[in-house]
Amino acid sequence: MRKIRTLVAVAAATVALATALPAAAHEPWDDGSIPPPPPASAADGYSRDMHLLSTAAHTGGVNSDLAFKGTLAFAGHYGGFRVIDLAEPGAPVELADVHCNGPQGDVTVHGDLLFLSVDTPQSTVGCEGSTNVTAKTPGAFEGIRVFDISDPAAPRFIKGVRTDCGSHTNTLVPGEGDKAYVYVASYPLSASNIGPDCQPPFEHISVIEVDGDDAAAGAGARVVSEPTIKGVDLFGAAQGVTPFFACHDITVLAPKKLAAAACLSQGQLWDISDPLHPVVTANIDTPDVDIWHSAAFTPDGRYVTFGDEYFGPAKEPFGALWTYSVADPSKALSHLRIPRAEPNTYHNFNYVPLADRYVLVSSAYGSGTSVVDLTNPAKPQEIGYYDMRSNQWSTYWYNGLIVANDISRGVDTLRFSNKAVAGAKQLPWLNPQTQDYLLD
């Protein structure tokens, strides 16, 4: 066990600013939303109420998604995942760095189990000696790797579950008791992924069933359903490949048995009353969108926000957050781009668990971390940011902290000292794509 070097130079500068300036305390507008804070100087690159507490460095590879349990953060990367104890946010402790090659490292936790997405064909099912191959290689593996994390300092590989086209992302769907399902999203985009079970038009997801949350249950994890999901393909045609339909990420609102699917060509809402056979209830089309990337429900489940991933130069309206009413998603209530000029796009995000307002925390390629007030869904406002030329894959709110996995730097832990987030609910765990509560 080793303590990670923290409070890098930029963190020290941030903390110095925090002590020199009072925390922002902005009065709400009449509609309940919070106006943007006065920015620090352009050279500072952060709002005055955003403070970097620490950086748990991890360089030399691609860092990806995050999940949380207790004080632990599970940080995926293209070579496996890390376990980081955030009990002291200014001095995080890395308990383990599990080496298990297989991009892209999306992570989900369920009790003593961790599910790791593998979306590049591998030479072996397990971790030992695993290298990138093509889908046509005999015995090549793609899908979900299951780990026992009962000892977070020594996670143990249990088994691999093959899924068609591998697993770009995975989402936990709570079942009865300790039972759970894992929705696996993937697609036949890369030539290296095209194989016998990965062919256009694809049009389905894989559902893995897990009958408990311990190692024995993990050993029995298996694919039990491959439901068909149809939609309109625009992305494949635009890329000059055979048209297909598939989803990038799926977010579930368990109390209402709903899911929001960010599919490549459109957003969708699903009825997941029968988790093995989701039913599409709404198709959400916006011609301007490049790729529907992520989604999140508001804490009360009344609204859903989608993010689109855009790779071009800064241009309205690309790379935006799009918010819809769940009851009537026929038209976007608003869209918001990051109000800074450098190329950027919202990436992975979640809502702060608040009962009286909507505050969303998001990562952004090229623009670090952004905090957005959507209390009035038709009038979104960025109310905080940390933009030290960061390139963050995932940023989430978790128990009073903002935790970000920067693609090249590692895990940043930040504090947002703004009353807009006062009273946020504490959570025992967090898979950001699984909302298991409702706050009215």
Stockholm file with secondary structure:
# STOCKHOLM 1.0

chainA/1-440         MRKIRTLVAVAAATVALATALPAAAHEPWDDGSIPPPPPASAADGYSRDMHLLSTAAHTGGVNSDLAFKGTLAFAGHYGGFRVIDLAEPGAPVELADVHCNGPQGDVTVHGDLLFLSVDTPQSTVGCEGSTNVTAKTPGAFEGIRVFDISDPAAPRFIKGVRTDCGSHTNTLVPGEGDKAYVYVASYPLSASNIGPDCQPPFEHISVIEVDGDDAAAGAGARVVSEPTIKGVDLFGAAQGVTPFFACHDITVLAPKKLAAAACLSQGQLWDISDPLHPVVTANIDTPDVDIWHSAAFTPDGRYVTFGDEYFGPAKEPFGALWTYSVADPSKALSHLRIPRAEPNTYHNFNYVPLADRYVLVSSAYGSGTSVVDLTNPAKPQEIGYYDMRSNQWSTYWYNGLIVANDISRGVDTLRFSNKAVAGAKQLPWLNPQTQDYLLD
#=GR chainA/1-440 SS CEECCCSCHHHHHHHHHHHHSCCCCCCCCTTSCCCCCCBCCTTTCBBTTEEEEEEEECCSSCEEEEEEETTEEEEEETTEEEEEECSSTTSCEEEEEEECCCTEEEEEEETTEEEEEEEEEESCSSSTTCCBCCTTSTTCEEEEEEEECSSTTSCEEEEEEECTTCCSEEEEEECSTTCEEEEEECCSCSGGGCBTTBCTTBCBCEEEEESSSSHHHHHTCEEEECCBCCCCCCHHHHTTSCCCBCEEEEEEEGGGTEEEEEESSCEEEEECSSTTSCEEEEEECCTTCSEEEEEEECTTSSEEEEEEECCSSSCTTSSCEEEEESSCTTSCSEEECCSSSSCCEEEEEEECCCSSCCEEEEEEETTEEEEEECSSTTSCEEEEEECSSCCEEEEEEETTEEEEEETTTEEEEEEECCGGGTTCCCCSEECTTEECCCCC
#=GC SS_cons         CEECCCSCHHHHHHHHHHHHSCCCCCCCCTTSCCCCCCBCCTTTCBBTTEEEEEEEECCSSCEEEEEEETTEEEEEETTEEEEEECSSTTSCEEEEEEECCCTEEEEEEETTEEEEEEEEEESCSSSTTCCBCCTTSTTCEEEEEEEECSSTTSCEEEEEEECTTCCSEEEEEECSTTCEEEEEECCSCSGGGCBTTBCTTBCBCEEEEESSSSHHHHHTCEEEECCBCCCCCCHHHHTTSCCCBCEEEEEEEGGGTEEEEEESSCEEEEECSSTTSCEEEEEECCTTCSEEEEEEECTTSSEEEEEEECCSSSCTTSSCEEEEESSCTTSCSEEECCSSSSCCEEEEEEECCCSSCCEEEEEEETTEEEEEECSSTTSCEEEEEECSSCCEEEEEEETTEEEEEETTTEEEEEEECCGGGTTCCCCSEECTTEECCCCC
//
